[in-house]
Structure formats: structure tokens, C-alpha cells
Amino acid sequence: MVGLDTFNRYFFCQSIVYLTSVCSFLNIWLVVSFTFERYVAVKYPLSLQSKCTKTRARIVVSCLTIASLIIYSPLTFFSLPMPLGNTSTTVCTINPKWSRAANVFNSLDFGIAYLLPGTIIACLNVSILKALTKVS
């Protein structure tokens, strides 16, 4: 749009791929933690104050952040700006040297960033619904 092609430059390519993956992971797992907190509030309302504290919330957010930063660190090796064919244009793509590892990583990522948290959220929400319909 403006003529700046920063995404396809060496440092920016790896950084943007890494940070978007870290943020995506944090997004879904923070939703899991909020859903779990709602589950505790509905299922065990009397112990909510003792179980869901600000300190625990900070610990959970810190642990998730540290975990995501570590888990997605290989992405800095997997992505690389490379020339597009015989042109002077570069694109941020998978480093051919790491393509096999990147494919394995993507499969594992699907499990820990989509399948597992999605299943947990669905199960917790079903449990919340069951508890709420019992009360009604």
C-alpha cells in the first residue's frame, strides 16, 4: 500500500510470525482460563473467593505467557524471507532447511492451540449449562 515491504525482511519476517503465533496461543488459552473461572463460579460459588484470586490469575497469565514464548521459539528458525522465483521480490516463507520440523510443529500446534483448548472450552460450557439448568 505504502511501498514498505517490512514483513518480507529478515528480522521482521521471523518476529511477526513468532508474535502472531504467541498471541494466538495466548488468546485461546486465556479464554480457557476465563471459562474455567466461570465454571468454578457456577459449580462452586461458595469457594469462588478462595479459589479464583488475583494472585492466581496473575500466575496463570504469567505461566501462559512464558509457555507461549518458549513453545513458539522454534518459529524463529522455521520462517525466512526468500526470493520469489527469479525475481528480486522476497517473501516470508518456511525455511526449506526446517520444512520437515515445521510440518511436525504445525501438527502439534493444531493440537495445543486449537483442538485441546476448544475441547476444554466446550466441555466446561456444557458443564456450566448443565449446572444452570439444574438450578432452574
C-alpha positions in Angstrom: 0.0 0.0 0.0 2.7 2.5 1.0 5.5 0.6 -0.6 7.1 -0.6 2.6 7.8 -4.3 2.5 8.9 -4.8 6.1 7.2 -8.2 6.6 9.5 -9.8 4.0 12.7 -8.6 5.6 14.9 -10.8 7.7 14.2 -9.7 11.3 10.6 -8.7 10.7 9.6 -12.0 9.0 10.6 -14.1 11.9 9.3 -11.6 14.5 5.9 -11.2 13.0 5.4 -15.0 12.5 6.6 -15.6 16.1 4.5 -12.9 17.7 1.3 -13.8 15.9 1.6 -17.4 17.0 2.3 -16.4 20.6 -0.7 -14.1 20.6 -3.0 -16.7 19.1 -1.9 -19.2 21.7 -2.4 -16.7 24.5 -5.8 -15.7 23.1 -7.3 -19.2 23.2 -5.7 -20.3 26.5 -6.8 -17.1 28.2 -10.3 -17.9 27.0 -9.9 -21.4 28.6 -8.8 -19.8 31.9 -11.8 -17.4 31.9 -14.1 -20.2 31.1 -12.7 -22.3 33.9 -13.2 -19.4 36.2 -16.8 -19.1 35.2 -17.1 -22.9 35.7 -15.9 -22.5 39.2 -18.2 -19.6 39.8 -21.2 -21.6 38.7 -20.3 -25.0 40.1 -18.7 -23.9 43.4 -20.0 -20.4 44.2 -19.1 -20.5 47.9 -15.4 -21.2 47.3 -15.0 -18.8 44.4 -13.4 -16.1 46.5 -10.7 -18.5 47.8 -10.0 -20.3 44.5 -10.2 -17.5 42.0 -7.9 -14.8 43.4 -6.0 -12.0 41.6 -2.7 -13.7 42.6 -3.8 -17.0 40.9 -4.9 -15.1 37.8 -1.6 -13.3 37.6 0.2 -16.7 38.0 -1.9 -18.2 35.2 -1.4 -15.3 32.8 2.4 -15.3 33.6 2.7 -19.1 33.1 0.7 -19.0 29.8 2.9 -16.1 28.6 6.1 -17.8 29.5 4.9 -21.1 28.0 3.9 -19.5 24.7 7.2 -17.6 24.4 9.1 -20.9 24.8 6.7 -23.2 22.8 6.8 -20.9 19.8 10.5 -20.0 19.8 11.3 -22.6 17.0 9.3 -20.4 14.7 12.2 -18.0 14.5 14.1 -20.8 12.8 11.3 -22.0 10.6 10.5 -18.7 8.8 12.8 -16.9 6.5 12.5 -14.3 3.8 13.4 -15.9 0.5 13.5 -14.7 -3.1 10.3 -15.4 -5.1 11.5 -17.4 -8.1 14.0 -15.5 -10.3 12.8 -12.1 -9.1 14.2 -9.6 -6.7 11.0 -9.9 -4.6 11.3 -11.7 -1.3 8.5 -13.5 0.6 8.4 -14.6 4.2 8.1 -18.4 3.9 9.2 -21.7 5.6 12.9 -22.2 5.6 13.5 -25.3 3.4 16.1 -26.5 5.8 13.5 -26.7 8.5 10.4 -27.7 6.5 10.0 -31.2 8.0 10.3 -29.9 11.5 7.9 -27.0 10.7 5.3 -29.5 9.4 5.6 -31.6 12.6 5.4 -28.4 14.7 2.3 -27.2 12.8 0.6 -30.5 13.6 1.4 -30.3 17.3 0.4 -26.6 17.3 -3.0 -27.5 15.9 -3.5 -29.8 18.9 -2.3 -27.5 21.6 -3.6 -24.2 20.2 -7.0 -25.3 18.7 -8.1 -28.9 19.4 -7.3 -29.2 23.1 -8.5 -25.8 24.2 -11.6 -26.0 22.0 -12.5 -29.3 23.6 -11.9 -28.0 27.1 -14.0 -24.9 26.4 -16.8 -27.0 25.0 -16.7 -29.4 28.0 -16.7 -26.6 30.5 -19.5 -24.8 28.8 -21.6 -27.9 28.7 -20.9 -28.4 32.4 -21.9 -24.8 33.1 -25.1 -25.3 31.1 -26.0 -28.5 33.0 -25.4 -26.8 36.3 -27.5 -23.8 35.4 -30.4 -25.9 34.1 -30.3 -28.0 37.3 -30.8 -24.8 39.3 -33.7 -23.5 37.2 
